[in-house]
Amino acid sequence: MKCPYCTNPDTRVIDSRHAEDGNSIRRRRSCDVCGKRFTTYEKVETIPLIIIKKDNNREQYERGKIETGILRACYKRPVSAEDIQKVVNTVETKVFSLEEKEIPSSTVGELVMEELKTLDEVAYVRFASVYREFKDVNTFMDELKKILN
C-alpha cells in the first residue's frame, strides 16, 4: 500500500480488525520512511450486478436504492436505524449469494418484502403497496388478509 503522505510504495500493517459494517477489514498502517500512520479499508471485490427493471431496462445494482425504499416504508415507525441497516445488509447478502450477473428487480423486491414482514408489518404493507402497485382497495385488503392469517 502506497503511503498517502510521502508516496513510499511499502508500508507496514500495525493492526487489523473487522470494520463496523462487518463486511470489510480496517487496517492501521505505518510508513517506514516518513513514520506517519493512516487507515485503509479492505473489502471483497464483487462482480458488477445488473438489475433488470420491469420495463426490461438494465441498470447497475445500487445498495442505496434498497435503503431508500426501506427507509420510506419505515417512515414514522418504531424501527431503529440499526434494524434498517440489518435488513439492507441481509437483502444485499441474499442478492449476492444468488451468484447471478443479472437479477430481476422483482426478486430484489420480494427479498425486501420478506425481511420487512418480520421487521414491521405496517412497513411491509407500505412497501408492498408501492412495489405491487395496488390498483384498488380490494387488492390492498387481500394483502392485509395474508398478514392477519
Beta strands, then each sheet from edge to edge (+ up, - down):
strand 1: 11-18
strand 2: 24-31
strand 3: 37-43
strand 4: 50-52
strand 5: 58-60
strand 6: 102-104
sheet 1: 1+ 2- 3+
sheet 2: 5+ 4- 6-
end
